[in-house]
C-alpha cells in the first residue's frame, strides 16, 4: 500500500534533519497523491533535481513505495528552476522539497536504469 504524499514528505524531512541536513517544503502539493520533487543543494552553487521514476522502471519485486530518478545533476540553480517550471505546467499539484547537504546525500531510493 502506498502512503500519501503528505505522510511521505513528513518522513523524508524528519530523516534528512536527523542526519544533520536542512530540509524544507518549498511548495506543498496535493496531500493524497501529488508528485514529489527533491532539490539537492550542495551549498557550493551546484544543484540536482530528483523526480518520480517512470512506471516502466518499477518491477514486481521493488522494495519501498516510491522510486526516484535524477532529472538534473550538479547544475546551476537556474537549470533546476527551469525544469521545475516545465513540470508545473504538466502537474500544478506537485510537491517541491529542498535539501541542503554538502555531502550530496539525497536519502532517496533511486531507480536503476
N, C-alpha and C positions, 0 to 999 in steps of 0.2 A: 504494500500500500504506500502510495506517495504522500508525503507530508505537504501541507500548504506552503506556499512561498513565504508567507509571513513567519511561520514557525521555523522554516529552514534558515531564513535570514537571521533570525534571533540567535539560533545556534551557531551560525557562522561567525557573527560578531563576537559572541562570548568566546569561541575558540581562538580567534585571532587575538583578542585582547588578553586572554590567558597566556598566550605565547609572547606577549610584550609588544604587540603591534597596535597601532592606532587604526581603527576601522570605523567608518560611519556610513549611514544611509544618505546618499546624495539625492536619490529620487525614490519615493515609495510607489510601488506598482499595485496591481490587483492582488488582494490578500490571499485569494484561493489559488490562483494558477498563473500569476504574472511571471513572465520570463525574467531571469536574473542574470545581470551582467556585473562582472567584478573588474574594477580598475585596480591595477597594482602599480603603485607609485614607489619607485626605487629610491626616491629622495636625492636623486642626482641629475634630474632633468629627463630621465627616461621613464616611460610608462608602458605597460602591457594591458591588454584587454582580453578577458575571457568571457565567453558566452555559452549558451546551451549547445551541446553537441547535437548534430542531426540524428534523427531517429535511426538512420541507417548504420550508425556507429554502435548501437546497442545490440547486445546479443542476449539470448535467453538465460545465460549464466551470469549476467552482470551483477556485481555486488553494489549495493547502495541504490539510491533512487534518483540521483542526478549526476549526469556526466557533463563535463565542460570541454570546450576546445579553445585553443588560442586563436584570437581574431586579429590582434595587433601585438607585435612583440618588440619590446625595447625601442620605442619610437618617441619622438617629442609628443607632448601632451595634445597638441592640435590634431595629430593623426587619430588619437583615441576619441577626441571630441567629435571629429568628422564622422567616424564610424558609428558613434552613438546617435548622432543626428539622423543618419541613414536608418538605423534600427528603429528609432522613434517614429519615423514615417510609416514603417511597417506595422509596429505594435506600440501604441502610446501607453499601454498599461504595464510597461516593463519596470523592473527594479534596477537601480544602479547603486552599487556599493563601492566605496574606495577604501583600499587597504594600503597603508604606508609601511613598507618593510625594506630596509636596506639590504637584507639577505635575499630578497626576492621570493619569499615563500607565499604561495597562493592559497594553501590549505584546501585545495580543490581536488576532486577526483577527475583527472583528465582522460579523455577517450584516447584509445590507441588508434593511430591512423591505419 
